[in-house]
């Protein structure tokens, strides 16, 4: 007879750990930080930002992305197990590395 995982007898313990959390969809909403980029800054950083975004999509880390209609960033649907993992993926992009974008 199999133990019921909801009862204390069937609950996870050191001998019977819970399985790892599966990858799920995390909604990451960006916002720009600091002063707005100049056209020269935008021309320098955005090609690399788009390149990294497409590579993350092709690697299966990003499921979908959208531009915010208010012009203040983007929205990503990230394949990750936790919000922290999703934020870690996105902060490696050029805008995150430059401290120009953050995610909630």
Secondary structure as GFF3:
##gff-version 3
##sequence-region A 1 104
A	DSSP	three_ten_helix	8	10	.	.	.	ID=ss1
A	DSSP	beta_strand	24	32	.	.	.	ID=ss2
A	DSSP	alpha_helix	39	58	.	.	.	ID=ss3
A	DSSP	beta_strand	62	67	.	.	.	ID=ss4
A	DSSP	beta_strand	74	80	.	.	.	ID=ss5
A	DSSP	alpha_helix	83	91	.	.	.	ID=ss6
A	DSSP	alpha_helix	94	97	.	.	.	ID=ss7
A	DSSP	beta_strand	101	103	.	.	.	ID=ss8
###
